[in-house]
Amino acid sequence: MRAGDVSSGSAQLAKAAERLEAAWLETREHWNDANSLAFEETELMPLMHAVKLTIESTQLYGSVVRKAQNACNAEAHD
């Protein structure tokens, strides 16, 4: 991974979140009671929300870093 490159880590996190969501859907087929709903509400949903925000933030960060690198490279060639 290059310095400032967060896209590969962000993609790995997105894939892990997809696997977690798929595993949870499978689990819900066998565990569907008040405790599972409470777990989903108090643990899983906040985690998935945090993951979504993290992915969005790292994508924005990556964009800013690329712009800065391009600006530095342009100045180096002037």
C-alpha positions as CSV (number, residue, x, y, z in Angstrom):
1,M,0.0,0.0,0.0
2,R,1.3,3.4,-0.9
3,A,1.6,6.2,1.6
4,G,-1.8,7.9,1.9
5,D,-3.6,5.0,0.1
6,V,-6.7,4.1,2.2
7,S,-8.8,2.6,-0.6
8,S,-7.6,-1.0,-0.1
9,G,-8.2,-0.9,3.6
10,S,-11.6,0.7,3.0
11,A,-12.5,-2.0,0.5
12,Q,-11.4,-4.7,3.0
13,L,-13.6,-3.2,5.6
14,A,-16.6,-3.0,3.2
15,K,-16.2,-6.7,2.4
16,A,-15.9,-7.6,6.0
17,A,-19.1,-5.7,6.7
18,E,-20.9,-7.5,3.9
19,R,-19.8,-10.9,5.3
20,L,-21.0,-9.8,8.8
21,E,-24.3,-8.8,7.4
22,A,-24.7,-12.1,5.5
23,A,-23.7,-14.1,8.6
24,W,-26.2,-12.1,10.7
25,L,-29.0,-12.8,8.2
26,E,-28.2,-16.5,8.3
27,T,-28.1,-16.4,12.1
28,R,-31.5,-14.7,12.3
29,E,-33.0,-17.7,10.5
30,H,-32.2,-19.7,13.7
31,W,-32.2,-17.1,16.4
32,N,-35.2,-14.9,16.2
33,D,-36.4,-13.8,19.6
34,A,-36.3,-10.7,21.8
35,N,-32.6,-11.2,22.6
36,S,-31.7,-11.4,18.9
37,L,-33.6,-8.2,18.3
38,A,-32.0,-6.5,21.3
39,F,-28.5,-7.6,20.1
40,E,-29.2,-6.3,16.6
41,E,-30.4,-3.0,17.9
42,T,-27.8,-2.4,20.6
43,E,-24.7,-4.0,19.1
44,L,-25.0,-4.8,15.4
45,M,-26.7,-1.7,14.0
46,P,-24.4,0.8,15.8
47,L,-21.4,-1.2,14.6
48,M,-22.7,-1.2,11.0
49,H,-23.4,2.5,11.2
50,A,-19.9,3.2,12.5
51,V,-18.4,1.0,9.7
52,K,-20.4,2.9,7.1
53,L,-19.2,6.3,8.4
54,T,-15.6,5.0,8.6
55,I,-15.7,3.8,4.9
56,E,-17.2,7.2,3.8
57,S,-14.6,9.1,5.8
58,T,-11.7,7.1,4.5
59,Q,-12.9,7.6,0.9
60,L,-13.1,11.3,1.5
61,Y,-9.7,11.3,3.1
62,G,-8.3,9.3,0.2
63,S,-9.7,11.9,-2.2
64,V,-8.1,14.8,-0.3
65,V,-4.7,13.0,-0.1
66,R,-4.8,12.3,-3.9
67,K,-5.5,16.0,-4.6
68,A,-2.7,17.1,-2.3
69,Q,-0.3,14.6,-4.0
70,N,-1.3,15.9,-7.4
71,A,-0.8,19.5,-6.3
72,C,2.7,18.6,-4.9
73,N,3.6,16.8,-8.0
74,A,2.5,19.7,-10.2
75,E,4.6,22.1,-8.1
76,A,7.6,19.9,-8.3
77,H,7.5,20.0,-12.1
78,D,7.2,23.8,-12.3
